[in-house]
Amino acid sequence: MITRDEAFELVEEKVSNVNLRKHMWSTEACLRALASRFSGDADLWGLAGLLHDVSYEDAESAGDMMLHAEWGAKITEEKGLPKEAVHAIRAHAGGVALESDLDKVLFAVDPLTGLIVAAALMHPDKLAGLQTKSVLKRFKDKRFAAGADRDQIRTCSEFGMELEEFVSICLEAMRGIRDELGL
């Protein structure tokens, strides 16, 4: 299996946009935090989160964003990422059926990290002072961080989590890497 260090190097090689990298680190942190809730392997789940957008910039250059999931899955499979994580990467953009808990959690976490970052940027103490209730208030305002698909985030109910708990776990996970995120 690809190591975290190897995955990090791959991200550095393939992703030049610093904010996209931070999104990938955030997704990794959230998935690691959520893995135990589903008897998942935190290292494997973290790698899926870290690598899920590894081909985003390539697909953006090609003009077809749906390709990023397929290309990312191919790259990570070639690097030795286990099939469960490869499938989650392939499925996270919505073009392939969500089957496993990892698929479903990655799908829901992906837009949530953006909402949390946007809310943190509005808070005077950034992530350190941001509370779940503030994120939930921003969640209700569809104009705020409009790119964060609320319906996709709400799919947390499909794997048995209430929205408040889901947001709280991800917020705490991201707070744990706030220095790396600059928040």
Buried (B, 14 or more C-beta within 10 A) or exposed (E): BBEEEBBBEBBEEBBEEEEBBBBBBBBBBBBBBBBEBBEBBEBBBBBBBBBBBBBBBBBBEEEEEEBBBBBBBBBBBEBEBBEBBBBBBBBBBEEBEBEBBBBBBBBBBBBBBBBBBBBBEEBEEBBEEBEBEBBBEBBEEEEBBEEBBBEBBEBBEEBEBEBBEBBBBBBBBBBBBBEEBEB
